[in-house]
């Protein structure tokens, strides 16, 4: 169950990064709503990470959490914000995924 919480926490990290990006391109009330969503997802992500570290060692949970958030944020950047999807960028994202999977395997 704690691994599920950790995965959801990482997805929330991707969500709050998305909200930050959207808030930066909006103005007025629309920007404010994105920043409120950013704060709520950030809080939820931290709470879930804290719960997950009750049984998952911090040295494993934190890199997995940041890895999920980093990979998700790059994917969102490419798909939503039209950021470049160069060979090297994708290569290192796959390397990061392999590292996160490796941490899960050796846990």
HELIX and SHEET records of a PDB file:
HELIX    1   1 UNK A    2  UNK A   25  1                                  24    
HELIX    2   2 UNK A   28  UNK A   52  1                                  25    
HELIX    3   3 UNK A   58  UNK A   79  1                                  22    
HELIX    4   4 UNK A   87  UNK A  106  1                                  20    
END                                                                             
